[in-house]
Amino acid sequence: MKKQLWKSLFLPLFIAAISFANFSRTTGAENVRAVQILSLIGAGMGLGVALAHVRILLGMKSGA
């Protein structure tokens, strides 16, 4: 179970990294467009899921 959680931690982090990189590469950051808002929401969702996995992993007792 713990190994499966570690593997599933990397997908949301990867999604968040791609979303944040996509947002930071766009020019004209003073005018936030709908695509940029969706990119930031995707990054936030990815980081939220990753943090939930980390919380579960840290809450598990070692040795299982």
C-alpha positions in Angstrom: 0.0 0.0 0.0 2.8 2.4 0.9 4.7 1.7 -2.3 1.5 2.3 -4.3 1.0 5.7 -2.6 4.6 6.7 -3.4 4.0 5.9 -7.0 0.7 7.8 -7.1 2.4 10.9 -5.6 4.5 11.7 -8.7 1.6 12.1 -11.1 0.0 15.1 -9.4 3.4 16.6 -8.9 4.1 16.2 -12.6 0.8 17.8 -13.5 1.4 20.7 -11.2 4.9 21.2 -12.6 3.7 21.2 -16.2 0.9 23.6 -15.3 3.1 26.0 -13.4 5.8 25.9 -16.2 3.1 26.6 -18.8 1.9 29.6 -16.8 5.3 31.0 -16.2 6.3 30.8 -19.9 3.4 32.9 -21.1 4.1 36.6 -22.0 1.9 39.4 -20.8 1.4 38.2 -17.3 -0.2 41.5 -16.4 -3.4 40.5 -18.2 -4.5 37.2 -16.8 -6.5 35.2 -19.3 -8.9 32.3 -18.8 -6.3 29.8 -20.0 -3.8 31.1 -17.4 -6.5 30.8 -14.7 -7.1 27.2 -15.7 -3.4 26.5 -15.6 -3.1 27.8 -12.1 -6.1 25.8 -11.0 -4.5 22.7 -12.4 -1.3 23.4 -10.6 -3.2 24.0 -7.4 -5.2 20.8 -7.7 -2.0 18.8 -8.5 -0.2 20.2 -5.4 -3.3 19.6 -3.3 -3.5 16.0 -4.2 0.2 15.6 -3.7 0.1 17.1 -0.3 -2.8 14.8 0.6 -0.7 11.8 -0.4 2.3 13.1 1.7 0.0 13.5 4.7 -1.2 9.9 4.3 2.3 8.6 3.9 3.6 10.5 6.9 0.6 9.3 9.0 1.3 5.6 8.2 3.4 3.7 10.6 6.7 2.6 9.2 7.3 -1.1 8.7 4.0 -1.9 7.0 
